[in-house]
Amino acid sequence: MQMQFGVKMFDRESHPIAQLPFVKQREQWKTEDIYVDDVRLEIAGHPVMQRWEDPYMKKLAEIATMNGGRVLEVGFGLGIAASYIQEALLEEHHIIEANDHIFERLKGFAKSAKCPTILHSGFWEDISSNFDDEFFDGILFDTYPITLKELPTARFSFFSEAYRLLKTGGVFTHYSGELNFIPKYKAYLLKAGFTNFSGELVSVNPPTDCLYWSNNQIMAPTIIKS
C-alpha cells in the first residue's frame, strides 16, 4: 500500500512510516515475523494492512474482476481483497505473496477457495516475468514499500508490467494512496502505455493512530488497457 501524501506533498524523511526501521536487504522481508489480529497485519513492525480498508478492498476487487477470466492479485495481506475476488466468476485467481509466513496463511485460503487459485511465493519482480504477454483480464496490485527508497513510489514500478500482462480491454487497479490523479501519477501511467483511467472515491474510516492514511475517502482507480 502507498502513503497518503503520495508524490505530490510527500516528504520521505518526515513521514511517520519513515521513522520505522526498514529491512536492510529486500530478501529479509520474506522471512520477517508477522503479527496478525482481527484488525491489523504487521510485518517487521510495519502496518501492512488494517481492517478499515475493507470497503476499499471490496471496490478494488470489483474493479479487478469486472471482466471475469483470469485475475492476478499482487500482495495477499489480510486476504480482504482476495475474499472479495473469489465472489466473482473467474477462470483463475493468481496470487503473488513475498512473505513466507503470510504465504502459509495463503495456502489455507486457497484450500477453501471457490475458484481455481494459483499461488506464487516471492516478489513480483521475480515472478511476473514467467507470465506471457496479455495473460490476465484483471490485476489488483497492493504491496507494501519494503525499503525506505520505495516508500513514495513503489506502485509506479509495476505500471509497465501491468500493461504488458493485461489483455487489450483488461483492467488494472491498485491501492492508490491518493484522492485524485495528480500529475506525476498520470505521467507514470502514460509512460506505461495507459491512456484510459478514471477514479472513484470510496468512504473509509481509518483510526486516528493509522500511520498511512487519515482521510475519510480514498480513490479507487480503474485503469483500462486500450
Contacts in CASP RR format, 6 or more apart in sequence:
PFRMAT RR
TARGET T0000
AUTHOR 0000-0000-0000
METHOD contacts of the structure
MODEL  1
MQMQFGVKMFDRESHPIAQLPFVKQREQWKTEDIYVDDVRLEIAGHPVMQ
RWEDPYMKKLAEIATMNGGRVLEVGFGLGIAASYIQEALLEEHHIIEAND
HIFERLKGFAKSAKCPTILHSGFWEDISSNFDDEFFDGILFDTYPITLKE
LPTARFSFFSEAYRLLKTGGVFTHYSGELNFIPKYKAYLLKAGFTNFSGE
LVSVNPPTDCLYWSNNQIMAPTIIKS
1 48 0 8 1.000
1 49 0 8 1.000
1 53 0 8 1.000
1 142 0 8 1.000
1 143 0 8 1.000
1 144 0 8 1.000
1 175 0 8 1.000
1 177 0 8 1.000
1 212 0 8 1.000
2 145 0 8 1.000
2 152 0 8 1.000
2 154 0 8 1.000
2 155 0 8 1.000
2 175 0 8 1.000
2 176 0 8 1.000
2 177 0 8 1.000
2 178 0 8 1.000
2 212 0 8 1.000
3 10 0 8 1.000
3 15 0 8 1.000
3 17 0 8 1.000
3 151 0 8 1.000
3 152 0 8 1.000
3 177 0 8 1.000
3 212 0 8 1.000
3 213 0 8 1.000
4 177 0 8 1.000
4 212 0 8 1.000
4 213 0 8 1.000
4 214 0 8 1.000
4 215 0 8 1.000
5 11 0 8 1.000
5 15 0 8 1.000
6 152 0 8 1.000
6 177 0 8 1.000
6 178 0 8 1.000
6 182 0 8 1.000
7 152 0 8 1.000
7 153 0 8 1.000
7 182 0 8 1.000
7 184 0 8 1.000
7 185 0 8 1.000
8 182 0 8 1.000
8 183 0 8 1.000
8 184 0 8 1.000
10 152 0 8 1.000
12 18 0 8 1.000
12 148 0 8 1.000
12 151 0 8 1.000
12 152 0 8 1.000
15 151 0 8 1.000
16 211 0 8 1.000
16 212 0 8 1.000
17 46 0 8 1.000
17 47 0 8 1.000
17 145 0 8 1.000
17 151 0 8 1.000
17 211 0 8 1.000
17 212 0 8 1.000
18 148 0 8 1.000
18 151 0 8 1.000
20 45 0 8 1.000
20 46 0 8 1.000
20 211 0 8 1.000
21 44 0 8 1.000
21 45 0 8 1.000
22 44 0 8 1.000
22 46 0 8 1.000
22 146 0 8 1.000
22 147 0 8 1.000
22 148 0 8 1.000
23 29 0 8 1.000
23 32 0 8 1.000
23 44 0 8 1.000
23 146 0 8 1.000
23 147 0 8 1.000
26 123 0 8 1.000
26 146 0 8 1.000
26 147 0 8 1.000
28 44 0 8 1.000
29 43 0 8 1.000
29 44 0 8 1.000
29 98 0 8 1.000
29 99 0 8 1.000
29 146 0 8 1.000
30 98 0 8 1.000
30 99 0 8 1.000
30 100 0 8 1.000
30 122 0 8 1.000
31 99 0 8 1.000
31 100 0 8 1.000
32 43 0 8 1.000
32 44 0 8 1.000
32 99 0 8 1.000
32 101 0 8 1.000
33 43 0 8 1.000
33 44 0 8 1.000
33 101 0 8 1.000
34 41 0 8 1.000
34 42 0 8 1.000
34 43 0 8 1.000
34 99 0 8 1.000
34 101 0 8 1.000
34 102 0 8 1.000
35 41 0 8 1.000
35 42 0 8 1.000
35 43 0 8 1.000
35 45 0 8 1.000
36 42 0 8 1.000
36 78 0 8 1.000
36 105 0 8 1.000
38 51 0 8 1.000
39 50 0 8 1.000
39 51 0 8 1.000
39 52 0 8 1.000
40 47 0 8 1.000
40 49 0 8 1.000
40 50 0 8 1.000
40 51 0 8 1.000
40 78 0 8 1.000
41 47 0 8 1.000
41 48 0 8 1.000
41 49 0 8 1.000
41 50 0 8 1.000
41 77 0 8 1.000
41 78 0 8 1.000
41 102 0 8 1.000
42 48 0 8 1.000
43 99 0 8 1.000
43 102 0 8 1.000
43 144 0 8 1.000
46 144 0 8 1.000
47 210 0 8 1.000
47 211 0 8 1.000
47 212 0 8 1.000
48 77 0 8 1.000
48 144 0 8 1.000
49 77 0 8 1.000
49 78 0 8 1.000
49 80 0 8 1.000
50 206 0 8 1.000
50 207 0 8 1.000
50 210 0 8 1.000
51 78 0 8 1.000
51 80 0 8 1.000
52 204 0 8 1.000
52 205 0 8 1.000
52 206 0 8 1.000
52 207 0 8 1.000
52 210 0 8 1.000
53 80 0 8 1.000
53 204 0 8 1.000
54 80 0 8 1.000
55 202 0 8 1.000
55 203 0 8 1.000
55 204 0 8 1.000
56 175 0 8 1.000
56 202 0 8 1.000
56 204 0 8 1.000
56 218 0 8 1.000
56 220 0 8 1.000
57 80 0 8 1.000
57 81 0 8 1.000
57 84 0 8 1.000
57 142 0 8 1.000
58 80 0 8 1.000
58 81 0 8 1.000
58 84 0 8 1.000
59 200 0 8 1.000
59 202 0 8 1.000
59 220 0 8 1.000
60 81 0 8 1.000
60 140 0 8 1.000
60 142 0 8 1.000
60 173 0 8 1.000
60 174 0 8 1.000
60 175 0 8 1.000
60 220 0 8 1.000
61 81 0 8 1.000
61 82 0 8 1.000
61 84 0 8 1.000
61 85 0 8 1.000
61 87 0 8 1.000
61 88 0 8 1.000
61 140 0 8 1.000
62 84 0 8 1.000
62 88 0 8 1.000
63 140 0 8 1.000
63 171 0 8 1.000
63 173 0 8 1.000
63 220 0 8 1.000
63 221 0 8 1.000
63 222 0 8 1.000
64 71 0 8 1.000
64 73 0 8 1.000
64 81 0 8 1.000
64 85 0 8 1.000
64 138 0 8 1.000
64 139 0 8 1.000
64 140 0 8 1.000
64 171 0 8 1.000
64 172 0 8 1.000
64 173 0 8 1.000
65 71 0 8 1.000
65 85 0 8 1.000
65 88 0 8 1.000
65 90 0 8 1.000
65 138 0 8 1.000
66 138 0 8 1.000
66 171 0 8 1.000
67 137 0 8 1.000
67 138 0 8 1.000
67 169 0 8 1.000
67 170 0 8 1.000
67 171 0 8 1.000
68 88 0 8 1.000
68 89 0 8 1.000
68 90 0 8 1.000
68 91 0 8 1.000
68 137 0 8 1.000
68 138 0 8 1.000
69 90 0 8 1.000
69 91 0 8 1.000
69 92 0 8 1.000
69 137 0 8 1.000
69 138 0 8 1.000
70 90 0 8 1.000
70 91 0 8 1.000
70 92 0 8 1.000
70 94 0 8 1.000
70 135 0 8 1.000
70 136 0 8 1.000
70 137 0 8 1.000
70 138 0 8 1.000
71 85 0 8 1.000
71 88 0 8 1.000
71 90 0 8 1.000
71 92 0 8 1.000
71 93 0 8 1.000
71 94 0 8 1.000
71 136 0 8 1.000
71 137 0 8 1.000
71 138 0 8 1.000
71 139 0 8 1.000
71 140 0 8 1.000
72 94 0 8 1.000
72 95 0 8 1.000
72 96 0 8 1.000
72 131 0 8 1.000
72 135 0 8 1.000
72 136 0 8 1.000
72 138 0 8 1.000
72 139 0 8 1.000
72 140 0 8 1.000
72 165 0 8 1.000
73 81 0 8 1.000
73 82 0 8 1.000
73 85 0 8 1.000
73 93 0 8 1.000
73 94 0 8 1.000
73 95 0 8 1.000
73 96 0 8 1.000
73 139 0 8 1.000
73 140 0 8 1.000
73 142 0 8 1.000
74 95 0 8 1.000
74 96 0 8 1.000
74 124 0 8 1.000
74 128 0 8 1.000
74 139 0 8 1.000
74 140 0 8 1.000
74 141 0 8 1.000
74 142 0 8 1.000
74 143 0 8 1.000
74 158 0 8 1.000
75 95 0 8 1.000
75 96 0 8 1.000
75 97 0 8 1.000
75 98 0 8 1.000
75 141 0 8 1.000
75 142 0 8 1.000
75 143 0 8 1.000
76 82 0 8 1.000
76 95 0 8 1.000
76 97 0 8 1.000
76 102 0 8 1.000
76 103 0 8 1.000
76 105 0 8 1.000
76 106 0 8 1.000
76 109 0 8 1.000
77 97 0 8 1.000
77 102 0 8 1.000
77 142 0 8 1.000
79 106 0 8 1.000
79 109 0 8 1.000
81 140 0 8 1.000
81 142 0 8 1.000
82 93 0 8 1.000
82 95 0 8 1.000
82 106 0 8 1.000
82 109 0 8 1.000
83 109 0 8 1.000
85 93 0 8 1.000
85 140 0 8 1.000
86 93 0 8 1.000
86 113 0 8 1.000
86 114 0 8 1.000
86 115 0 8 1.000
86 117 0 8 1.000
87 114 0 8 1.000
88 115 0 8 1.000
89 115 0 8 1.000
90 115 0 8 1.000
90 116 0 8 1.000
91 115 0 8 1.000
91 116 0 8 1.000
92 115 0 8 1.000
92 116 0 8 1.000
92 117 0 8 1.000
92 118 0 8 1.000
93 113 0 8 1.000
93 115 0 8 1.000
93 116 0 8 1.000
93 117 0 8 1.000
93 118 0 8 1.000
94 117 0 8 1.000
94 118 0 8 1.000
94 119 0 8 1.000
94 120 0 8 1.000
94 136 0 8 1.000
95 106 0 8 1.000
95 110 0 8 1.000
95 117 0 8 1.000
95 118 0 8 1.000
95 119 0 8 1.000
95 120 0 8 1.000
96 120 0 8 1.000
96 122 0 8 1.000
96 123 0 8 1.000
96 124 0 8 1.000
96 127 0 8 1.000
96 128 0 8 1.000
97 103 0 8 1.000
97 106 0 8 1.000
97 119 0 8 1.000
97 120 0 8 1.000
97 121 0 8 1.000
97 122 0 8 1.000
98 121 0 8 1.000
98 122 0 8 1.000
98 123 0 8 1.000
98 124 0 8 1.000
98 143 0 8 1.000
98 146 0 8 1.000
100 121 0 8 1.000
103 119 0 8 1.000
103 121 0 8 1.000
103 122 0 8 1.000
106 119 0 8 1.000
107 119 0 8 1.000
109 117 0 8 1.000
110 117 0 8 1.000
110 119 0 8 1.000
120 127 0 8 1.000
124 141 0 8 1.000
124 143 0 8 1.000
124 158 0 8 1.000
124 161 0 8 1.000
128 161 0 8 1.000
128 165 0 8 1.000
131 165 0 8 1.000
133 164 0 8 1.000
133 165 0 8 1.000
134 164 0 8 1.000
134 165 0 8 1.000
134 166 0 8 1.000
134 167 0 8 1.000
134 168 0 8 1.000
135 165 0 8 1.000
135 167 0 8 1.000
136 165 0 8 1.000
136 166 0 8 1.000
136 167 0 8 1.000
136 170 0 8 1.000
137 166 0 8 1.000
137 167 0 8 1.000
137 170 0 8 1.000
137 171 0 8 1.000
138 166 0 8 1.000
138 170 0 8 1.000
138 171 0 8 1.000
138 172 0 8 1.000
139 162 0 8 1.000
139 165 0 8 1.000
139 166 0 8 1.000
139 171 0 8 1.000
139 172 0 8 1.000
139 173 0 8 1.000
140 173 0 8 1.000
140 174 0 8 1.000
141 155 0 8 1.000
141 158 0 8 1.000
141 162 0 8 1.000
141 172 0 8 1.000
141 173 0 8 1.000
141 174 0 8 1.000
141 175 0 8 1.000
142 174 0 8 1.000
142 175 0 8 1.000
143 154 0 8 1.000
143 155 0 8 1.000
143 158 0 8 1.000
144 154 0 8 1.000
145 151 0 8 1.000
145 152 0 8 1.000
145 154 0 8 1.000
146 154 0 8 1.000
150 157 0 8 1.000
155 174 0 8 1.000
155 175 0 8 1.000
155 176 0 8 1.000
156 185 0 8 1.000
156 188 0 8 1.000
158 174 0 8 1.000
159 188 0 8 1.000
159 189 0 8 1.000
159 191 0 8 1.000
159 192 0 8 1.000
159 194 0 8 1.000
160 191 0 8 1.000
160 192 0 8 1.000
160 193 0 8 1.000
162 172 0 8 1.000
162 192 0 8 1.000
162 223 0 8 1.000
163 172 0 8 1.000
163 192 0 8 1.000
163 193 0 8 1.000
163 194 0 8 1.000
163 225 0 8 1.000
166 172 0 8 1.000
166 225 0 8 1.000
167 225 0 8 1.000
168 225 0 8 1.000
168 226 0 8 1.000
169 224 0 8 1.000
169 225 0 8 1.000
169 226 0 8 1.000
170 224 0 8 1.000
170 225 0 8 1.000
171 222 0 8 1.000
171 223 0 8 1.000
171 224 0 8 1.000
171 225 0 8 1.000
172 194 0 8 1.000
172 223 0 8 1.000
172 224 0 8 1.000
172 225 0 8 1.000
173 220 0 8 1.000
173 221 0 8 1.000
173 222 0 8 1.000
173 223 0 8 1.000
174 221 0 8 1.000
176 185 0 8 1.000
176 218 0 8 1.000
176 219 0 8 1.000
176 220 0 8 1.000
176 221 0 8 1.000
177 213 0 8 1.000
177 218 0 8 1.000
177 219 0 8 1.000
178 185 0 8 1.000
178 218 0 8 1.000
178 219 0 8 1.000
179 201 0 8 1.000
179 215 0 8 1.000
179 217 0 8 1.000
179 218 0 8 1.000
179 219 0 8 1.000
180 199 0 8 1.000
180 219 0 8 1.000
181 189 0 8 1.000
181 197 0 8 1.000
181 199 0 8 1.000
181 219 0 8 1.000
181 221 0 8 1.000
189 195 0 8 1.000
189 197 0 8 1.000
189 223 0 8 1.000
193 225 0 8 1.000
194 223 0 8 1.000
194 224 0 8 1.000
194 225 0 8 1.000
194 226 0 8 1.000
195 226 0 8 1.000
196 223 0 8 1.000
196 224 0 8 1.000
196 225 0 8 1.000
196 226 0 8 1.000
197 221 0 8 1.000
197 222 0 8 1.000
197 223 0 8 1.000
197 224 0 8 1.000
198 221 0 8 1.000
198 222 0 8 1.000
199 219 0 8 1.000
199 220 0 8 1.000
199 221 0 8 1.000
199 222 0 8 1.000
200 219 0 8 1.000
200 220 0 8 1.000
200 222 0 8 1.000
201 217 0 8 1.000
201 218 0 8 1.000
201 219 0 8 1.000
201 220 0 8 1.000
202 217 0 8 1.000
202 218 0 8 1.000
202 219 0 8 1.000
202 220 0 8 1.000
203 216 0 8 1.000
203 217 0 8 1.000
204 213 0 8 1.000
204 215 0 8 1.000
204 216 0 8 1.000
204 217 0 8 1.000
204 218 0 8 1.000
205 216 0 8 1.000
206 213 0 8 1.000
206 214 0 8 1.000
206 215 0 8 1.000
206 216 0 8 1.000
208 214 0 8 1.000
END
